[in-house]
Amino acid sequence: MTSDTITFHVLGGEEALAHLDELRGLYAEVYAEPPYGWDDEHADLFAERFTVQARQDGFALVEARHGGELVGCCFGVTLLPSTPWWSGLLDPVPADVTDERPGRTFAVVELLVRKPWRRQHIARTMHDLLLHGRPEERATLTVLPAAIPAQTAYAKWGWRKVAQKRNPLPGSPVFDVLVKERDWGPATAGSGE
C-alpha cells in the first residue's frame, strides 16, 4: 500500500529479523527523545527481545518506508496464557481483564515513527494494518502517561486505560496499560490520524 510517497509492508518474523539493525536504529532514535530519554542499553534490550518476539506465533510487523528509508514500524505478538504481560500491575483490576486463554489478546509491542514523518497518518495506517484481520478478541499495549501525543492518538483510535504497570527492568517507569476490544475493520492507506 502507498500513501503519497510512503509504502507500507506487512512482514512475518523471518522477514522482520532481516531488518533488525534498521529497526534497532529506529527504536534508538525515537526513544532518545523526550519523554523517554532512553540510551543504547535500551536499544540493545529491544534487539534481544525482538529476536525472541519475531519467532513467536502470531507475530506481525508493519513497516513504513519512504524509498528505501525506514520511517516507521508497528509490531506485536499474540499473548500466550502464561504471559507475564499482566505482571507488575499497580492497580487492582477484575480477573476477566488479566485472564488469558489461547488467542484472546494481541499485544501491540511498539509503534514508532521518525520525527520528520509524524502527523502524516503513518502511525494510524500502520496501527490499522497491523490489527486488520487479527483473530484475537482484543488488543493491548503500554504507553507512558507523559507521552501525550501517543495517549491522544490511542484515545481517538478507541483504546481505553485499564491499569498501570511497571516493567521488570531496573529503573523502569510506570506505563499505562490500554486495551482495545475487537472492532478493527478494513485498513486503508492514509486514513485516520
N, C-alpha and C positions, 0 to 999 in steps of 0.2 A: 504494500500500500504506500501511497505517496501523498504527502501534504506539502504543497508547494515544492520545495527542494529537499524535503525530509522524506526518507524512505524508512518504513517500519518492517521488521522481520521478526517472526516468532521462531525461536530456537529451542531445540531439546538440549539435554545435558551435555552430550559429547560435543555438539556444535558450540555451545556456550563455553565449554572448557578451552576450546581452541582460541578464545578471545580473552583468557584470564588476565593477561598482562594489561590489556586495554581497559578491562573492567576494573582492575585494581587501581589504575591511574585515574579513572573517572571517580571512583569511590574516594580516593585520597584528595582529589581536587574539590569535590563537593563538600566533604566533611571537614576540610580545613577551614571553611567559612563559619562565621557565627550563625547560629548559637552553639555550634558543635565545637570547633577548635581542636579537632582530633588530629593526631600525628601519624607518622608512618607505622608505628606499632599497631594502631587500629587497622590500617590498611593491610598489614601483614596478617592480622587475625581474620579480617574479611576474606582474604585469599584462601586461608586454611579452611574456614567454614564453607566457602563457596565450593571448594573442591569436593567436599562431602555432600553438600546440598544438591549439586548438579547431578549426582549419581542416585538420588532418591527418586522413588516412584512419584509421579505427579509433578515433577519439576518442569517449569516452563519459564522462558525468558523472552521478553520483547526488547529489541534494541531499536534505537532511532539513529539514523546516520544522515549526515549531510555530505554527499560524495562519499569518500572513504572514512571521514571522521566520525567517531562515535560521539554523539551529543547527548545520549541518554539511554537508560535501561530501566526495566522494571522486571522483577522476577519473584518467584515464590515456589512453595512446595506444599503438597498435601500433608497435613499433620497426621501422625500415627496415634493410635490410642495411648501409647506410652510416652507421648511427647512431654518434654519439660516446659513447653510454651507457657503453661498456666502457672508455673512455679514462680515464687517470688512476688505474688500479688500483695499489694499493700492494703487492699480494701477487701472486706468480705463480700462475696458475690454468691448468688444462688448456684447450687450444684449443677443445674442444667446449663449454665454458661461454660463451665470448665469440663463438662463431661464430653469426652471424645470417643467416637466409635469410627470404624473404618469409613473413610470418605465423607466425614462430616464437615471438616474445615480445611480451607486453603489459606495458608499464611502468605501474605504479600511481604516478602522479606526486605526488599529495597525498591525504592522509586527515586531515581537520580536523574537530574537534568543539569547540564553545564550552564553556568550563569548567563552567558550571552544568548542562550536558546530558551530561556524561561519566558513565560507569559505568551507563548505561541501555540498553546493547546497540545504540546508534545506530551506532557505528563498525563493529561486526561486521555489522550489517544492510546498511549502505552497501557495505562490502567485498564481501559475498556477492552483493548485487545487481549490483555493477559487474562481477564476474568471471563470474557465471552466464551460461552460453551463449556465452562468448567462444570463438572458433575457434582461438586460439593454443595452442601446445603447453605454454607455461609463462608465468609472470608474474614480474616483478622489481620491486624497489623499493629505496630507500635510506632509512636511518634513523640518527640519531645514536646512538652507543654509550651516551651518557648519558641517552637518552630511555627510561628503564626501563619505564614503563607501556606504551609502544608496543612495545618489544622483547619484553616479556612476552606481550602480546596476539598479536603476529605469531608467536611460537613456538607458542602454543596453537593458532593457526589453520593450522599446517603449513608455515610459512616456514622456510628454513634459510639461514644465512650462508655465502656463497661467497667473499667478499673484502671488502676495504676500499678506498675511493677518496676522492680529493679532487676536488671540482668545480673547474672552471677559473676561478671567480670569485676575485678578490683576497681573501685572508684566510679563504678557505673552510675550514670544519672538516673533519675526517675523518668519513666516513659508512661504516656497514656496508652492504654490498650483499647483499640477500636474494633468494632465488629460491623459487618455489613451482611444482612440477610440476602439470600439469593434473589436477585431481581435483575441480574445482568442480561441485557438484551444485545442486539447487534452492535458491533463496534464499527464506527466509520472514521476514517482518517480525517483529522482536522475538526472533529466535533467536540463540544464541551468546553472546558476551561483551559 
